[in-house]
Amino acid sequence: PIRSQFLHGYYVVSPIVTAKLQTQYRFSVSMVDGVGPFGPELSDRPYVPDRDFRDLLLTKVMNGLLSSLNHSALREKIWCRPKENYLKELVTDIGKNKSHITLLKLE
């Protein structure tokens, strides 16, 4: 299995050559446990490579991204820890440099 701390969704597009020698595609999605369901629903049938398929791919990937941002572990890594680290660095920098530039003018 593929493991990652940041990738919560895997999207696979597989080409299929039909009996008439036309290329179509199968599209499948796998998400880590804890990521909620998201649309649009996928069909079991192969997709024709047209604008509708492109729009389906983009919509599914964007909805998957939004759904994965609600996963608690990913939200912690992307939003909480970086903000906490930034604030710690900011406080440390202000403590070292008394003339730190701020947006507030103190009188």
C-alpha positions in Angstrom: 0.0 0.0 0.0 1.0 3.6 -0.6 1.4 5.6 2.5 1.8 9.4 2.9 1.4 11.9 5.6 -0.1 14.5 3.2 -1.7 12.6 0.3 -5.2 11.5 1.4 -6.6 10.8 -2.1 -5.3 8.7 -5.0 -6.8 9.1 -8.4 -6.2 6.5 -11.1 -7.0 7.0 -14.8 -6.4 3.9 -16.9 -6.6 3.8 -20.7 -8.7 1.1 -22.4 -8.6 0.3 -26.1 -12.0 -0.8 -27.4 -12.7 -3.4 -30.1 -13.1 -0.5 -32.5 -9.6 0.7 -31.5 -10.9 3.8 -29.7 -9.3 4.8 -26.5 -11.5 5.2 -23.5 -10.7 5.6 -19.8 -11.6 4.1 -16.5 -11.4 6.4 -13.5 -11.1 5.3 -9.9 -10.5 7.0 -6.6 -9.2 5.7 -3.3 -9.2 7.8 -0.1 -7.6 7.1 3.3 -9.9 6.2 6.2 -11.6 9.2 7.7 -12.1 11.2 4.5 -15.9 11.6 4.0 -17.7 10.7 0.7 -17.8 13.3 -2.0 -19.3 13.7 -5.5 -19.8 13.4 -8.3 -20.5 9.6 -8.3 -18.4 7.6 -10.7 -19.8 5.1 -13.2 -18.4 1.6 -13.8 -18.5 2.1 -17.5 -15.4 3.5 -19.4 -15.4 7.2 -20.2 -14.9 8.8 -23.6 -12.1 11.4 -23.5 -14.2 14.5 -24.0 -14.9 17.8 -22.2 -17.4 16.1 -19.9 -14.8 13.6 -18.8 -12.3 16.4 -18.2 -14.9 18.3 -16.1 -15.7 15.2 -14.2 -12.0 14.6 -13.4 -11.4 18.1 -12.2 -14.6 18.2 -10.2 -13.9 14.9 -8.5 -10.3 15.9 -7.6 -11.3 19.3 -6.3 -14.1 17.8 -4.2 -11.7 15.2 -2.9 -9.3 17.9 -1.9 -12.0 19.8 0.0 -13.2 16.6 1.7 -9.7 15.6 2.7 -9.1 19.0 4.4 -11.8 18.0 6.9 -9.7 15.0 7.9 -8.4 15.8 11.4 -4.8 14.6 10.9 -4.3 16.5 7.7 -6.0 19.6 9.1 -3.5 19.5 12.0 -0.5 19.2 9.7 -1.5 21.8 7.2 -3.2 24.5 9.3 -2.5 24.2 13.0 1.2 23.2 13.3 2.4 25.8 10.7 0.5 28.6 12.4 1.7 27.6 15.8 5.3 27.4 14.5 5.0 30.8 12.9 3.7 32.4 16.1 6.5 30.9 18.1 9.1 32.2 15.6 7.5 35.6 15.6 7.5 35.8 19.5 11.2 34.7 19.5 12.2 37.2 16.9 10.4 40.1 18.7 12.2 39.0 21.9 15.6 39.1 20.2 15.0 42.3 18.2 13.3 45.1 20.3 12.9 47.3 17.2 10.7 44.8 15.4 8.5 46.5 12.8 4.8 46.3 13.5 1.7 47.6 11.8 0.7 49.4 15.0 2.1 52.7 15.9 2.6 52.9 19.7 2.7 56.2 21.3 
